[in-house]
C-alpha cells in the first residue's frame, strides 16, 4: 500500500514538472530554456529569405536550442524587444524610427544580447553614426570580390569559438572591417585573409560594450557560409553567449 501511494505521488511530481527525457531533464523545462531570438533581415545584395529566414532560423531552432522569429519589417522590432533574449540584426535596410533606435540601445543597456550578422556590420546609415560607433565598434565600407579565403580562430578559449576548427576555408565576401579607435573597443576572435592578399581583417569579434553582450560576425553572404558546420557552430555559440547562457 505504501509503495502504491509512493508511485502515485511520484507520478504527480513528474506530471507537475513535465515528462522527462532520457537524461532525466523535463521536456517542459527544456522548452523554457530555449533562447528567444528576433532575427531581422531585409535590404539589398543578399537573399535574406533563403539564408537568414530559412537557413539560420533552422540552425538555431534545431533540437529546441532557440525559439526564433524572423522579420524583414524594421517597424515591428520595437514591439518585440520586451519578449526576447537576443536581437540578431542581419539587415542592411534602414531602421529609421527614432523610438526603435533608442529601444535597441536600451535593450543592450539592460544587459541583453545583440548579434550582428554579415550585412549589419556595414556602415549602412549615415544618419545613425551611434550604431557603428557604439554597437559595432567600427564597420566595413568595402569587401573583396566574392571568392575563397581562410578563417583563423585567434582566441580558441572564448565560448563563441568553442568547437570551431582553428582554421577553415569558405567562399564569401571578405569584409574589410576596420575597428574605429574612437568607437567601442572590440576583441577579435577570428580573422580572415584572402588567398591573393596579405591583409588580415576581423571576421568574428566581441564588441566590448559596457552593459550588454555583442557579437559581430562578418561571414554570411550565401550558401557557402550559412550551410557549413563552422558557421553554424559559431552562430549558435554567439547566440548562446549573447544570451548569457
C-alpha positions as CSV (number, residue, x, y, z in Angstrom):
1,X,0.0,0.0,0.0
2,X,2.8,2.4,0.9
3,X,4.7,1.5,-2.3
4,X,1.5,2.1,-4.3
5,X,1.0,5.6,-2.7
6,X,4.6,6.4,-3.4
7,X,4.2,5.6,-7.1
8,X,1.1,7.7,-7.3
9,X,2.9,10.6,-5.6
10,X,5.9,10.2,-7.9
11,X,3.6,10.3,-10.9
12,X,2.1,13.6,-9.8
13,X,5.5,15.1,-9.4
14,X,6.6,14.1,-12.9
15,X,3.4,15.5,-14.3
16,X,4.0,18.7,-12.4
17,X,7.5,19.2,-13.8
18,X,6.9,17.8,-17.2
19,X,7.7,14.5,-19.0
20,X,11.3,13.5,-18.5
21,X,13.7,12.9,-21.4
22,X,16.4,10.1,-21.4
23,X,18.8,12.4,-19.4
24,X,16.2,13.0,-16.7
25,X,15.5,16.5,-17.9
26,X,12.0,17.9,-18.0
27,X,10.8,18.4,-21.6
28,X,8.8,21.4,-20.3
29,X,11.9,22.9,-18.7
30,X,13.9,22.3,-21.8
31,X,11.3,24.3,-23.8
32,X,11.5,27.1,-21.2
33,X,15.3,27.2,-21.7
34,X,15.0,27.9,-25.5
35,X,16.7,31.2,-26.2
36,X,14.2,33.7,-27.6
37,X,15.6,35.4,-30.7
38,X,14.3,38.0,-33.0
39,X,16.2,37.9,-36.4
40,X,15.9,41.0,-38.5
41,X,16.7,40.7,-42.2
42,X,15.9,42.6,-45.4
43,X,17.6,45.1,-47.7
44,X,19.8,44.7,-50.7
45,X,22.6,42.5,-52.2
46,X,21.6,39.3,-50.2
47,X,19.0,36.6,-50.4
48,X,17.7,37.3,-46.8
49,X,14.7,34.9,-47.0
50,X,16.8,32.0,-48.2
51,X,19.9,32.3,-46.0
52,X,18.6,34.1,-42.9
53,X,14.9,33.3,-42.7
54,X,15.3,29.7,-43.8
55,X,18.9,28.5,-43.1
56,X,19.8,30.5,-39.9
57,X,16.4,30.0,-38.4
58,X,16.6,26.3,-39.0
59,X,20.1,26.2,-37.5
60,X,19.1,28.0,-34.3
61,X,15.8,26.1,-33.8
62,X,17.3,22.7,-34.2
63,X,16.8,20.5,-31.1
64,X,15.0,23.3,-29.4
65,X,18.1,25.4,-28.9
66,X,16.3,28.6,-29.7
67,X,12.9,30.0,-30.5
68,X,13.3,32.3,-33.4
69,X,11.0,34.9,-35.1
70,X,12.1,36.4,-38.3
71,X,11.1,39.7,-39.7
72,X,12.1,41.9,-42.6
73,X,10.0,44.8,-41.3
74,X,12.0,47.0,-39.0
75,X,8.8,48.7,-37.8
76,X,8.0,45.5,-35.9
77,X,11.2,45.5,-33.8
78,X,10.0,47.9,-31.1
79,X,7.0,45.8,-30.0
80,X,9.0,42.6,-29.9
81,X,12.1,43.6,-27.9
82,X,10.4,43.1,-24.4
83,X,9.9,39.4,-25.1
84,X,13.3,38.3,-26.4
85,X,16.7,37.4,-25.1
86,X,18.8,38.1,-28.2
87,X,18.4,40.6,-31.1
88,X,20.0,39.2,-34.2
89,X,20.4,42.0,-36.8
90,X,21.3,40.8,-40.3
91,X,19.7,43.7,-42.2
92,X,21.1,46.4,-44.3
93,X,17.8,48.2,-44.8
94,X,17.3,51.3,-42.7
95,X,15.9,51.4,-39.2
96,X,14.6,54.9,-39.4
97,X,12.3,55.1,-36.4
98,X,13.9,57.1,-33.6
99,X,12.0,55.2,-30.9
100,X,13.2,51.9,-32.3
101,X,16.8,53.1,-32.4
102,X,16.6,54.2,-28.8
103,X,14.9,50.9,-27.8
104,X,17.7,48.9,-29.4
105,X,20.2,50.8,-27.2
106,X,18.0,50.4,-24.2
107,X,17.8,46.7,-24.9
108,X,21.5,46.3,-24.9
109,X,21.9,48.6,-21.9
110,X,19.6,46.3,-20.0
111,X,22.2,43.5,-20.4
112,X,20.5,41.7,-23.3
113,X,22.3,40.1,-26.2
114,X,23.0,41.5,-29.7
115,X,24.3,39.5,-32.6
116,X,25.4,41.5,-35.7
117,X,25.4,39.4,-38.9
118,X,27.2,40.0,-42.1
119,X,25.1,42.8,-43.6
120,X,24.7,44.6,-40.3
121,X,28.4,45.4,-39.7
122,X,28.5,47.6,-42.7
123,X,28.3,51.4,-42.5
124,X,24.7,51.4,-43.6
125,X,23.3,54.5,-42.1
126,X,24.9,57.9,-42.3
127,X,22.2,59.4,-40.2
128,X,22.8,57.0,-37.3
129,X,26.5,57.1,-36.6
130,X,26.0,56.0,-33.0
131,X,25.1,52.5,-34.3
132,X,28.6,51.8,-35.7
133,X,30.4,53.8,-33.1
134,X,28.8,52.2,-30.0
135,X,27.3,48.9,-31.0
136,X,29.6,47.7,-33.9
137,X,32.9,49.2,-32.8
138,X,33.7,50.3,-36.4
139,X,32.4,48.9,-39.7
140,X,33.1,47.9,-43.2
141,X,32.9,50.1,-46.4
142,X,34.2,47.5,-48.8
143,X,35.0,43.9,-49.4
144,X,36.9,41.5,-51.7
145,X,35.3,40.1,-54.7
146,X,33.3,37.0,-53.7
147,X,35.6,34.1,-53.6
148,X,37.8,31.8,-51.4
149,X,39.6,32.7,-48.2
150,X,40.7,31.2,-44.9
151,X,39.3,32.0,-41.5
152,X,41.6,31.5,-38.5
153,X,40.4,31.4,-34.9
154,X,42.6,33.8,-32.9
155,X,41.0,33.1,-29.5
156,X,40.3,29.4,-29.1
157,X,39.3,29.8,-25.4
158,X,36.3,32.1,-25.9
159,X,32.8,30.4,-25.6
160,X,31.9,31.8,-29.1
161,X,34.7,29.8,-30.7
162,X,34.1,26.5,-28.8
163,X,34.1,23.5,-31.1
164,X,35.1,25.5,-34.2
165,X,38.2,24.4,-36.2
166,X,41.2,26.6,-35.7
167,X,41.3,27.2,-39.5
168,X,38.6,26.7,-42.0
169,X,38.0,27.6,-45.7
170,X,35.0,29.0,-47.4
171,X,33.8,31.2,-50.3
172,X,32.3,34.5,-49.1
173,X,32.7,38.3,-49.3
174,X,35.7,39.1,-47.2
175,X,34.6,42.3,-45.5
176,X,37.2,45.0,-44.9
177,X,36.0,45.5,-41.3
178,X,38.1,48.2,-39.6
179,X,37.8,48.9,-35.9
180,X,37.3,52.5,-35.1
181,X,39.8,53.7,-32.4
182,X,37.3,56.3,-31.3
183,X,34.5,53.7,-31.0
184,X,33.7,50.9,-28.5
185,X,36.7,48.6,-28.5
186,X,36.4,45.1,-30.0
187,X,38.1,41.8,-29.1
188,X,38.9,39.8,-32.2
189,X,38.1,36.1,-32.0
190,X,38.8,35.2,-35.6
191,X,40.3,36.8,-38.7
192,X,40.3,36.3,-42.4
193,X,42.9,36.7,-45.1
194,X,42.3,36.5,-48.9
195,X,44.4,34.0,-50.9
196,X,45.7,36.8,-53.0
197,X,46.5,39.3,-50.3
198,X,48.4,39.7,-47.0
199,X,45.8,42.0,-45.5
200,X,44.0,40.5,-42.5
201,X,40.6,41.6,-41.3
202,X,38.4,40.6,-38.3
203,X,35.7,38.1,-39.2
204,X,34.4,37.4,-35.7
205,X,34.6,39.7,-32.7
206,X,33.2,40.8,-29.4
207,X,32.2,44.5,-29.1
208,X,33.2,45.4,-25.5
209,X,30.0,47.3,-24.8
210,X,29.8,48.2,-21.1
211,X,26.5,46.6,-20.3
212,X,25.2,44.1,-23.0
213,X,26.8,41.3,-24.9
214,X,27.5,42.0,-28.5
215,X,29.0,39.6,-31.2
216,X,30.0,40.8,-34.7
217,X,30.1,38.1,-37.4
218,X,31.3,39.2,-40.8
219,X,30.6,35.9,-42.6
220,X,27.3,35.1,-44.3
221,X,26.8,36.1,-47.9
222,X,25.3,32.8,-49.2
223,X,25.2,29.0,-49.1
224,X,29.0,28.6,-48.8
225,X,28.9,30.2,-45.4
226,X,25.4,29.5,-44.0
227,X,25.5,25.8,-44.7
228,X,28.9,24.8,-43.4
229,X,29.4,23.5,-39.8
230,X,31.9,26.1,-38.6
231,X,29.4,28.9,-39.5
232,X,26.5,27.0,-37.8
233,X,28.6,26.4,-34.7
234,X,29.7,30.0,-34.4
235,X,26.2,31.3,-34.9
236,X,24.8,29.1,-32.1
237,X,27.7,29.9,-29.8
238,X,27.2,33.6,-30.5
239,X,23.5,33.5,-29.6
240,X,24.2,31.4,-26.5
241,X,26.9,33.7,-25.3
242,X,25.0,36.8,-26.1
243,X,22.0,35.4,-24.1
244,X,24.3,34.9,-21.1
245,X,23.9,31.2,-21.1
